[in-house]
Amino acid sequence: MISLNIEKTLGFISKEKVAAYEAQVKEAQEALENGTCKGNDFLGWLHLPSSITQEHLNDLKATAQTLRENCEVVIVAGIGGSYLGARAVIEALSNSFVWLQEKKNTPTIIFAGHNIGEDYLYELTEYLKDKKFGIINISKSGTTTETALAFRLLKKQCEDQRGKEMAKKVIVAITDAKKGAARTTADKEGYKSFIIPDNVGGRFSVLTPVGLLPIAVAGFDIEKLVAGAVEMEKACGLDVPFTENPAALYAATRNELYKNGKKIEILVNYNPKLHYVNEWWKQLYGESEGKEGKGIFPAAVDFSTDLHSMGQWIQEGERTIYETVISVEHPTHKLEVPSDDENLDGLNFLAGKRVDEVNKMAELGTQLAHVDGGVPNMRISVPTLNEESIGGLLYFFEKACGISGYLLGVNPFNQPGVEAYKRNMFALLNKPGYEEESKAIRARL
């Protein structure tokens, strides 16, 4: 079970001010539970972990097995919440240097559809030319430009290389239950498909087939992942006292810091496997809270790497920031620092110590330096990087996000601003139906 420590924020805000949020937090939680809040048509994530059936998990695992048996490579085509959750879990649990296909019956997982880079897509299609590959196409509408473009290219290549019958076997659609281009294509072609629930927004969808299927294909235990989320769902429940509820305490603390001029939250990890957890978190909080001229800006760094690039700014730059550190208590492996007779690097004082002890002292030393430099710190402790812990961590952030958005006074489940760039892009590309917008934009250029 993960835990939260806010002690290193209390020199900047008071414990009493944080405690004063208890009534507001309870009101927000009750609004979520009762569906009386803004965005109440997107609350399907709230009790999603405990509602997942064994039958559903078995269906996902069977489909994953089909892809593993017939593919050397599986492309996950999606953008935003349609790929970040899966990538966060897969990279957190994977060996950093062993290609996934070296694991028995486990294909390499590659992500596409999250950019419009011509070189990226060309190089991907070249790489796949001699590969037995399959595709998981994740799109509610089927018309999101980045994902639809990648899927169009990959679908054709898969059919050309593997034949239409095999393509039908190794292309899976995760999309709307009834409508949209991706649903129409899946039904017409006879693809195996899974549903993205109408009441679960993309950034909250990691525990739907959107995340669970790619994670299962990568060879990880989705039952344990869900079990970890179920445990955290209980730990963050309405009946849990405020001071014992990590999601409630996190939401209250970050909002009190925001009120006191701390406008930027930096999520910090000391384990490179958590890089994409940072990326997933950035979307979750940025898209949920950044609206109506409000919102804590979500930034992220990988320490100790970024201490040698961003460390100076964090230590002595504008004091509008605070840090939330994810600390992994127990690494999976053990490695000790050797002794060296020459000792030219002066590191013999570390001989016999575990590398993780050095890392933990870097973490503690940095926290103390940053707090002394005017940067409040929260610490999230994760027991180890396994399916249960990651499932719990993801649900913790989701529940806290729902509470925090309401404390901030915004609807955390919509994203009206995301459409602005799309309208301009379609107009500039002369998409049918955008003629007037095209004229107006070109007049400005």
N, C-alpha and C positions, 0 to 999 in steps of 0.2 A: 504493500500500500504506500502510495506517495504521501509526503507530508510537506507542509508549508511553514516557513519561519519568517516572521516579519520584524524581528527584533531590530535589525539594522536599518529600519525605516523610522524608528521611534525617536531618533534625535532630530528628525525633521518634521514629523507630525506626531501628535500625541495619541497614546493608547485610548484615551477617553473619546477623542474625535472619531477614531475608527469604530469604537464600540457604539457610538451614537448612530451608526448606520444600521444597527440591528433591525429596527422597525421597518426601515425602507427596504432592506434586503428581504425581510419576510414578506412584505407586500409584493415585491417583485417575484419572489418564488411562488406565492399564491396565484399571482396573475398568470405565470407560466403554467402552473398546475391546472388552473381553472379555465385557461384559454380566453381570459378576458383582456389580454394585452394587445398592443399593436403587433401586427404580423402574426396573429394567432392561427393563420392558415399554414404556418410553417413551423409547427411545433412537434413534428413527427420524430425528431431526433431525441426528444426529452426522455422518453422511456423506450427508446429503440433497443438498447442492449438487452433489457429483460424481456422484450417481446419477440426476440429472434428464436425461431423454432429449430429443433434438431432436424426436422425434415428440410427446412430451407438450407441449413448448413450442409446437409448431405447432398443436396442438389448442386450447390456451389462446388463442393469437393469433387463430385463426379464430373462436372464440366471441366474443372481444373485438371483432373486426371486425363481426360480426353486430349486436352491441349498439350500436356506434358508428354503423352505417348506419341503425339503426331508432329511435334514442333521442336526444332532446335532453338528457335527464337520466337518470342511472343511480343508483339508491339501493342502497347497500351496507348490508344489514341484518345486524348482528352486534354482539357485545359482548366486551369483554376482548381476548384474543388473536385473536378473529375479526374485529376491525376495526382494532386499534391499529397493527399492523404495516403494513397497507396505507396507513393514513392517514399514518403516519410517513414512508413513502417518497414518497407523492404530494405531501405538503406540502413536503418537503425539496427536491423537484425542480421544483415548479410556480412560475410567476410569481406574486408576492405580490398583484398587483392586477388581473391579467387573468383574467376568468372562463374556465374551461377550454373552454366551448363556442365561444369565439372562435378556438380552434385548429380547423383544418379537420377535420371528421369526428370531433371529440372531444366527447363529452357532458360536461356538468357532473356531477361526482361529489359526492353528498350521503350522509352517514352517518346511519343510524337504527338503532333496536333496541338502543342502548347506554344508554338511560334510559327512565323511565316518566313523562316530563313531558307532561302533557296539553296544555299550551300549545304545546310543541315539536311534538308530533304533529299537533295541529290546524293549526298554521301551515304545517307541511310538506304536509299534504293540501290545504290551500288553495292553496299555491304550485304544486302539481302539477296543478291543475284544468285548465289550458290547455296542459299539457306532454305531449309524447310521451315517456313514461318507461318504464324497465325496472327490474328488481330483481335483485340478486345476494343470495340468501338464504343466510347462512352459519350453520349450526348442526348440530352432530353429532347431537343428539337431536331437535331440532325442538320441544322443549318448554321451553327456557329462556324464562322469562316475558317479559323485556324484548324479546327478538328475536321470539318467537312472536307477541306482541301487535302489534308494528309490522308484521310480515309479514301478519298477518290483515287489518289495515286496508289495507295497500298492495296486496295481492293483489286484494281486492275492487275497489278503486278502479281498478287497472290493467285488470281485466276489464270493468268498467263503461264505462270511457273508450275502451278500445282494442279491445274484443271478445275473446272467449275464444281465438280462433285466434291473434291477434297476441300476446296475453298469453303463450301457450305459447312463442312465439318469443323474447320479451324477458324472461322470468323464468328465471333459472339457479339451480340448487341446488348448494351445496357442502356435503356432508353425509357421513354414514356410508355404507359400501359396501352394507350389507344391512338394517340395522334402524333404527328410530326414526321419529317422525312426519314429519320432513322428507323422509326417504327414501321413505316411503309416499306422501306427497303428490307428490313428483317423479315417481315411477313412474306413479301414477294419472293425473296431468295431462300427462305426456309432456314434462316439462322437460328441457332439456340439463342434465346434472349432472356434477360432479367429486367425487372422493372425498377426504375428510380421512383420512389414514392412521391406523389404530388406534394405532400406536406413536409418534405425534407429538402432544404436548399442545398446547393452544391457544396458549399464550404462546411456543411454539417453532415456530409454524406459518406464519410469514411467507413462507417459500420453498416452501410448498405452494400449491395453487390458492386457498387462503384469502387469501393476499396477492397472488399473481402475477396472478390474473384481474383484480381491480380496478385494479392497477397498469398492466396492459396496456390496459384500457379507457381509462385516463387518458392513454394515448399514450406511455408510457415503455417503454424497451427492456428487456424481462425477460431476454433472453439476456445482456445486459451485466450486469444485476443479479446473475444466477446466476454469471456468470464471476468477478465480484468476490468472491462468497462462496466459490467454488472455490479462488481464490488464497489467501484467508484460511484456509480449511480446511487447506491445505498448510502455511501459515505457523504454524499452531497445532497441528501434528501431533505424534504421540508421539515421533517421531525428531528433532524440533527441540530443540536444547539449551535448558535452562531459561532462561538469561539472554537468549536470542534469541527466546523464545516469548512474544508479548505477552499471550496469554490466561493462561498459567501465571504470569507475573510479576504481572499485575493481580490474579489470584485470591490469590496469596500475600501481596502487599502489603496488600490490603484486610483480609485476615484477621489479619495482624500488627497493623494499626492498631486493629482491633476488640478484640484482646487487650489493647491498651494504652488502652482506655477511649474510643476513638473509635467511638461507637455509631451515628452518623448519617453517611451518605454523601450529599453534595449533588452531583448531576450538573449541570454548568454549561455553557451554550453562549453564544457571543457572536454568533450568527447566528439571527435569529428563525425562519428556516425549519426549525430543528431542534427546535422546541417539542414536536412530537409524537414525535420520537425520544426525548426526555426521558420522555414519558408511556408509551411502549412499554417503555422501560427500567425504569420504576418498577414496572410490572406484572411484568416478567420476574424482577426480583430480589426484589420484595416477596412475590410468591406462591411463589417457589422457596425462599426462605430464612427467611421469617417463620413459624416453627413450633417447638414444643417449648420455648417460652420463650426462644428464641434469635433471632438475626437482626439484621443491620445494617439500620437503617431507611432506605429509599431516598427521598430528597427531590430536588427539582429546581428550578432557577431559570433565568431568561432574563436574561443580562446584556447591556448595561449597565442595561437597564430596571429589574431588580429590585435593583440596587445602591441605588436610591432608595426601596426599601421594605424589603427584607430585609438590605441591606448592613450596617446598624448591628448587627443581631443576629449576623450572621456574623463581623463584626469584633471584637465585644466581649461576645457572649453566652456561655453555658455552653460550656466547651471540650470538648464531646463530639462534635465534627464534623470531617470532612475533606472536601475537594472533589476531584472529578475533572472536569477541564475538557476539553471537546471543542473543539479549535481548528481551524478551516478555513484552510488555508494560503493558498489562492488563490481569491478570489471570482470569480464568473462574469463580472461586468461591471466597468467602470472608471468612476470618478467622482471628479473633483478638486474641492477646496475653492476657490471663487473669491475674488479680492481684492475689497475694498469700500473706496471712498474715504473714507467716513465712519468706518468701523471702530468703530462704537458698541458692538458686542459684543466687541471686543477680540480677534477671531479672525484678524486678518491674519497672525499668526505661523504660521498653518496654511495660508495661501494657497499653492496649487500642490501641496499634498500630497494623496495619495489618501485618501478616506474610510476605506479599510481600514487605512491606516497609523495613523490616529487610533484606530480600533477595536483594533488590535493593541497600541498603547501603553496603552490602557485595560485590556486584558487583562493585560499584563505588570505594570502599576502595581498592579492589584488583587491579582494573585498575590503580589507582594512584600509588600503591606500585610497580606494575610490570613495569610501565613506568619509575618510579624513578630508578628501578633496571636494566634498559637498554632494556626493551621489548616493542617495538612499538605495539600499539593497534588500531585495527579498530572495529567499532561497527555497527552491523546490527540490526535495530529496527523492530520488528514484532508487529503489533497492538495487536493481540490476537491469540490464537491457535484455528483456525477454518479452514474449507476447503479452503476458498478464500486465506487466508494468507499463508497456506502451499503450495497451488498451485503456488502462486506468488514466494515464497521463492525457490522452486525447479527450476522453470524456470529461475529465476535470476542466480542461481549457474550454470545452464547449459549454458546460453548465455555467462556468464563471462568466463567459462571454454573454450569455443570455441575461444573467443578472446585471452585469456591468452596463450593458446597453441601456437598460431601463433606469439605472441610477443616473446615467448620463442624460436621459431624457430623449433618446432617439429610438426608432424602430430598428432593432439589430438584425432583422431578417429580410430587409429589402436592400436593393443596390441601384437606385435610380440613376446615379451618376455614371454607371458603367456604360450606358447606352450612348452617351454623347460622342465618344470617339467612333463608334460604329456608324452612326448617321453620317458623320463627316467622311469616313472611309468609303462607305457605299456611294455617296455622292461623287467623290473624286474618282471612283472606279466606274461611274456611269451605270450603276445598277438600275435596271428598270424600276420605275416608280419613284426615283429620286432626282428627276430632271430639274425641278425647281430648286431643290437644295444645291444641286450641282452648279447651276447658274449663279446662285448667291455666293457660294464658296469661291468659285473661280473669279468672281468679281473682286474678291478680297485679296487674291494672291498677286 
